[in-house]
Amino acid sequence: MTTIKMGIVGAGTWGQTHAYIYNDHPHAEVAAVCDMNAERAAALAEKFGVPASRVYTDHNEMLRTGGIDAVAIVTPDFAHTRVAVDAANAGKHMIIEKPLTTSREEALEIIEAVKRNNVRMMVDLHSRWSPLFAIPKQAIEEGEIGEPYSAYYRLNDIKWVATDLLPWAAKSSILWFLGYHSVDVLRWLFDDEVERVYAVSREGILKGEGVDTADIYQTILEFRKGGIATMENGWITPNTNPNVNDMKLNITGTKGMFNIDPTHSQMMERFTETKADRPDLLVRHFIHGKPKGFAYESIRHFVDQLASGEPFHVTVDDAFNTTMVILAIMESAKTRTPVKVVY
């Protein structure tokens, strides 16, 4: 089978996550790296054996001369569109880190370019590979808890994510960063689309620390078949929380329910002279030197399906519809009124 030559646009933490999988996968390799920061691009390339001649600061130059088959778009939330459209026009398949993009017009522009150029695209909604959600999904499909009826999903981050990890947090939102996963998980579990949303938000804590973005959103989702869900997304959890994420999910069906609370599990704790934490057992870790965890598995799936020609588990409609729900939530929080989702 032909090796898929991957170009990575965005050489930060998650760009490295992609590189680990392409380096490990038998049918892929990192062939080129692009980042506006030349030193960061060069450092990632050197770590994974990419020659200096395939290190770029201009994604269009990489598309022209990088010798690649597909692109991993791992730029900040607001900077996906131009790279995605240019990649499609260059005939390159792509995996885009969520979100698809942050406006309806840009989402339609990307999808039109993908269809017109007959390339394949997957947005990395990696929660679908987490056993925390895949097991309830299978149980729902098998009728074990009946029809999904209601849900509560809290997915928050500690303040450090907005103040230190993401230098571009003020140009984004916790809704694009974590709410996007929340909406997709709920859509997937309910096997339904959101009809209407009602949201409120609050701001002040992060602005006080110099990050001009909302602190938290509380949202009610109404699904077409009648299901309802409450969703909470914030990035003001104290930095002393043992986990970066603060997550809890309940999904109740007509015949049963699931409670999921990994954040507060004490399955593994680590104590040293300088810190106490709970190591990551699910998202990204290494076993015998191999990248494991559901965030790696979704990227591996992209390569697998690209190589085999089989459909991705995340469709173009999944990405577009999730984007439309987030936009409706933002509008509802702004107007303090219920908003119908426009697809």
C-alpha positions as CSV (number, residue, x, y, z in Angstrom):
1,M,0.0,0.0,0.0
2,T,1.2,3.5,-0.9
3,T,2.5,5.6,2.0
4,I,0.5,8.8,2.5
5,K,2.7,11.8,2.7
6,M,1.3,14.2,5.3
7,G,2.0,17.9,5.5
8,I,1.3,19.5,8.9
9,V,0.2,23.2,9.1
10,G,0.7,24.3,12.7
11,A,3.6,23.0,14.7
12,G,2.3,23.5,18.2
13,T,1.3,20.9,20.8
14,W,-1.4,19.3,18.7
15,G,0.8,19.5,15.5
16,Q,3.2,17.2,17.4
17,T,0.3,14.9,18.3
18,H,-0.4,14.5,14.6
19,A,3.3,13.9,13.9
20,Y,3.5,11.1,16.4
21,I,0.7,9.1,14.6
22,Y,2.0,9.7,11.1
23,N,5.5,8.7,12.3
24,D,4.0,5.5,13.9
25,H,1.5,4.6,11.2
26,P,2.7,1.9,8.7
27,H,1.0,3.8,5.8
28,A,1.9,7.4,6.6
29,E,4.8,9.7,7.2
30,V,5.4,13.4,8.0
31,A,6.7,14.8,4.7
32,A,6.5,18.6,5.4
33,V,5.9,21.0,8.2
34,C,4.6,24.5,8.0
35,D,4.2,27.2,10.7
36,M,4.4,31.0,10.7
37,N,7.0,30.6,13.4
38,A,10.0,29.3,11.4
39,E,11.9,28.1,14.5
40,R,8.9,26.1,15.8
41,A,8.4,24.5,12.4
42,A,12.1,23.6,12.2
43,A,12.1,22.1,15.7
44,L,9.1,19.8,14.9
45,A,10.6,18.8,11.5
46,E,13.9,17.9,13.1
47,K,12.2,15.8,15.8
48,F,10.5,13.7,13.2
49,G,13.2,13.5,10.6
50,V,11.8,15.9,8.1
51,P,14.5,17.5,6.0
52,A,15.0,21.3,6.3
53,S,14.1,21.7,2.6
54,R,10.5,20.6,3.6
55,V,10.1,23.2,6.3
56,Y,7.8,26.2,5.4
57,T,6.3,29.4,6.8
58,D,3.9,29.7,3.8
59,H,1.3,26.9,3.5
60,N,0.8,27.6,-0.2
61,E,4.5,27.0,-0.9
62,M,4.2,23.7,1.0
63,L,1.2,22.7,-1.1
64,R,3.1,23.4,-4.3
65,T,6.5,22.0,-3.4
66,G,6.2,19.8,-0.3
67,G,5.5,16.5,-2.1
68,I,2.5,15.8,0.1
69,D,-0.8,13.9,-0.4
70,A,-2.8,15.3,2.5
71,V,-2.7,18.1,5.0
72,A,-3.3,18.2,8.8
73,I,-4.6,21.7,9.6
74,V,-3.6,22.3,13.2
75,T,-3.8,26.1,13.3
76,P,-5.8,28.2,15.8
77,D,-9.6,28.0,15.6
78,F,-10.0,31.2,13.5
79,A,-7.3,30.3,11.0
80,H,-8.6,27.2,9.3
81,T,-10.4,28.5,6.3
82,R,-7.7,29.8,4.0
83,V,-5.5,26.8,4.6
84,A,-8.4,24.4,4.0
85,V,-9.7,26.1,0.8
86,D,-6.1,26.3,-0.6
87,A,-5.5,22.7,0.3
88,A,-8.7,21.6,-1.5
89,N,-7.8,23.7,-4.5
90,A,-4.4,22.0,-4.6
91,G,-6.1,18.6,-4.6
92,K,-5.0,17.6,-1.1
93,H,-7.1,15.6,1.3
94,M,-7.3,17.1,4.8
95,I,-7.9,16.5,8.5
96,I,-8.9,19.7,10.3
97,E,-8.6,20.1,14.0
98,K,-12.0,21.2,15.4
99,P,-13.7,23.4,14.8
100,L,-14.4,23.3,11.0
101,T,-14.3,27.1,11.2
102,T,-15.9,29.9,13.2
103,S,-18.5,31.4,10.7
104,R,-21.3,30.1,8.5
105,E,-19.9,31.7,5.4
106,E,-16.4,30.2,5.9
107,A,-17.8,26.8,6.6
108,L,-19.8,26.9,3.4
109,E,-16.7,28.1,1.5
110,I,-14.6,25.1,2.8
111,I,-17.3,22.6,2.0
112,E,-17.8,24.0,-1.5
113,A,-14.1,23.8,-2.2
114,V,-13.9,20.2,-0.9
115,K,-16.8,19.1,-3.1
116,R,-15.6,21.0,-6.2
117,N,-12.1,19.5,-6.0
118,N,-13.3,16.0,-5.1
119,V,-11.0,15.8,-2.0
120,R,-11.7,14.1,1.3
121,M,-12.0,16.0,4.5
122,M,-12.5,15.0,8.2
123,V,-12.8,17.3,11.2
124,D,-11.1,15.8,14.2
125,L,-14.0,15.2,16.6
126,H,-12.0,12.8,18.6
127,S,-14.4,12.3,21.5
128,R,-16.1,9.7,19.3
129,W,-13.1,7.4,19.9
130,S,-13.3,7.8,23.7
131,P,-14.6,4.7,25.5
132,L,-16.5,7.1,27.8
133,F,-18.8,7.9,24.9
134,A,-18.4,4.9,22.6
135,I,-19.7,2.5,25.2
136,P,-22.9,4.4,25.9
137,K,-23.3,4.9,22.1
138,Q,-23.2,1.2,21.6
139,A,-25.6,0.6,24.5
140,I,-28.1,3.1,23.0
141,E,-27.9,1.5,19.6
142,E,-28.6,-1.9,21.2
143,G,-31.6,-0.5,23.0
144,E,-30.1,-1.1,26.5
145,I,-31.2,2.2,28.0
146,G,-34.0,2.9,25.6
147,E,-34.4,6.1,23.6
148,P,-32.1,9.0,24.8
149,Y,-34.4,11.3,26.7
150,S,-32.3,13.9,28.5
151,A,-28.6,14.7,29.2
152,Y,-26.3,16.9,31.3
153,Y,-22.8,17.5,30.0
154,R,-20.2,19.6,31.8
155,L,-16.9,20.1,30.0
156,N,-14.7,22.8,31.5
157,D,-11.0,23.7,31.5
158,I,-8.7,25.2,34.1
159,K,-7.9,28.9,33.7
160,W,-4.3,28.1,32.6
161,V,-5.6,26.9,29.2
162,A,-7.0,30.4,28.4
163,T,-4.3,32.5,30.1
164,D,-1.1,30.5,29.3
165,L,-1.6,27.5,26.9
166,L,-3.5,29.4,24.1
167,P,-2.0,32.7,23.2
168,W,-4.9,33.2,20.8
169,A,-7.7,32.5,23.4
170,A,-9.1,36.0,23.1
171,K,-9.7,35.4,19.4
172,S,-11.7,32.3,20.1
173,S,-14.2,31.0,22.7
174,I,-14.5,28.1,25.1
175,L,-17.4,27.1,22.8
176,W,-15.1,26.6,19.9
177,F,-12.5,24.9,22.1
178,L,-14.6,22.5,24.2
179,G,-18.2,23.3,23.4
180,Y,-17.6,21.9,19.9
181,H,-16.8,18.5,21.4
182,S,-19.8,18.8,23.7
183,V,-22.3,19.5,21.0
184,D,-20.9,16.7,18.8
185,V,-21.0,14.1,21.6
186,L,-24.6,15.0,22.4
187,R,-25.6,14.9,18.7
188,W,-23.9,11.6,18.3
189,L,-25.5,10.0,21.4
190,F,-29.0,11.3,20.7
191,D,-28.6,10.5,17.0
192,D,-30.4,13.7,16.3
193,E,-29.9,17.3,15.3
194,V,-30.4,20.3,17.6
195,E,-33.6,22.3,16.7
196,R,-33.2,25.2,19.2
197,V,-30.9,26.5,21.8
198,Y,-31.1,28.8,24.8
199,A,-27.8,30.0,26.3
200,V,-26.5,32.5,28.8
201,S,-22.9,33.5,29.4
202,R,-20.8,35.4,32.0
203,E,-17.5,37.2,31.7
204,G,-15.1,39.1,33.9
205,I,-12.6,36.7,35.4
206,L,-10.5,36.2,32.3
207,K,-10.9,39.8,31.2
208,G,-9.4,40.7,34.5
209,E,-6.4,38.6,33.6
210,G,-6.0,40.2,30.2
211,V,-7.9,37.6,28.1
212,D,-10.9,39.2,26.3
213,T,-13.3,36.3,26.1
214,A,-16.3,34.9,27.9
215,D,-15.7,32.9,31.0
216,I,-18.6,30.4,30.9
217,Y,-21.7,29.4,28.9
218,Q,-24.7,27.5,30.2
219,T,-26.9,26.1,27.4
220,I,-30.1,24.2,26.9
221,L,-30.3,22.1,23.7
222,E,-33.6,21.0,22.2
223,F,-33.4,18.1,19.7
224,R,-35.8,17.5,16.8
225,K,-37.1,14.3,18.3
226,G,-37.8,15.9,21.7
227,G,-34.6,15.1,23.6
228,I,-33.2,17.9,25.8
229,A,-29.7,18.4,27.1
230,T,-28.0,20.9,29.5
231,M,-24.5,21.8,28.5
232,E,-21.8,23.8,30.5
233,N,-18.6,25.0,29.1
234,G,-16.1,27.3,30.9
235,W,-12.4,27.8,31.3
236,I,-12.3,29.3,34.8
237,T,-11.9,26.1,36.8
238,P,-9.1,26.8,39.4
239,N,-5.6,25.9,38.3
240,T,-5.3,23.7,41.4
241,N,-7.8,21.2,39.9
242,P,-5.9,17.9,39.5
243,N,-7.0,17.6,35.9
244,V,-6.9,20.2,33.1
245,N,-10.5,19.2,32.3
246,D,-13.5,19.2,34.6
247,M,-15.9,16.8,32.9
248,K,-19.2,15.0,33.9
249,L,-21.9,13.5,31.7
250,N,-25.2,11.9,32.5
251,I,-27.4,10.6,29.7
252,T,-30.8,9.3,30.7
253,G,-32.9,7.1,28.4
254,T,-36.4,5.8,28.6
255,K,-35.1,2.5,30.2
256,G,-31.9,3.5,31.9
257,M,-29.0,5.9,32.1
258,F,-25.2,6.3,32.1
259,N,-23.2,8.4,34.6
260,I,-19.7,9.4,33.5
261,D,-17.3,11.2,35.9
262,P,-13.6,10.6,34.9
263,T,-12.3,13.9,36.2
264,H,-13.1,13.0,39.8
265,S,-11.9,9.4,39.6
266,Q,-9.0,8.4,41.8
267,M,-8.0,5.5,39.6
268,M,-4.5,6.9,39.3
269,E,-3.0,9.7,41.3
270,R,0.6,10.9,41.4
271,F,2.3,12.7,44.2
272,T,5.8,14.2,44.1
273,E,7.6,16.8,46.2
274,T,6.4,19.5,43.8
275,K,3.0,18.5,42.6
276,A,-0.1,16.3,42.9
277,D,-2.0,15.3,39.7
278,R,-3.9,12.5,38.0
279,P,-2.0,11.3,34.9
280,D,-3.8,11.1,31.6
281,L,-5.1,7.6,31.0
282,L,-7.5,8.3,28.1
283,V,-6.6,11.2,25.8
284,R,-2.9,11.1,25.0
285,H,-0.2,8.8,26.5
286,F,2.4,6.3,25.4
287,I,2.6,2.6,26.1
288,H,5.9,0.8,25.1
289,G,6.8,3.9,23.2
290,K,3.7,3.9,21.1
291,P,1.1,6.7,21.0
292,K,-2.1,5.6,22.6
293,G,-5.4,7.3,23.7
294,F,-8.5,8.4,21.9
295,A,-7.0,11.6,20.6
296,Y,-4.4,9.6,18.7
297,E,-6.9,7.1,17.5
298,S,-9.1,9.6,15.7
299,I,-6.0,10.8,13.7
300,R,-5.0,7.1,13.1
301,H,-8.6,6.6,11.8
302,F,-8.1,9.4,9.2
303,V,-5.1,7.7,7.8
304,D,-6.7,4.3,7.9
305,Q,-9.8,5.4,6.0
306,L,-7.8,7.6,3.6
307,A,-5.7,4.5,2.7
308,S,-8.7,2.2,2.4
309,G,-11.1,4.6,0.7
310,E,-13.7,3.8,3.3
311,P,-15.9,6.6,4.8
312,F,-14.8,8.6,7.8
313,H,-16.7,8.1,11.1
314,V,-17.1,11.9,11.2
315,T,-18.9,13.3,8.1
316,V,-18.8,16.7,6.5
317,D,-22.4,17.2,7.8
318,D,-21.3,16.4,11.4
319,A,-18.7,19.2,11.2
320,F,-21.0,21.7,9.5
321,N,-24.0,21.0,11.8
322,T,-21.9,21.2,14.9
323,T,-20.6,24.6,13.7
324,M,-24.1,25.9,13.2
325,V,-25.2,24.8,16.7
326,I,-22.2,26.7,18.3
327,L,-23.1,29.8,16.3
328,A,-26.7,29.6,17.5
329,I,-25.5,29.3,21.1
330,M,-23.3,32.4,20.8
331,E,-26.2,34.3,19.3
332,S,-28.6,33.1,22.1
333,A,-26.1,34.1,24.8
334,K,-25.8,37.6,23.2
335,T,-29.5,38.2,22.9
336,R,-30.6,36.2,25.9
337,T,-33.4,34.6,23.8
338,P,-34.0,31.1,22.4
339,V,-32.5,30.7,18.9
340,K,-33.4,28.2,16.2
341,V,-30.4,26.5,14.6
342,V,-30.1,27.3,10.9
343,Y,-28.5,24.5,8.9
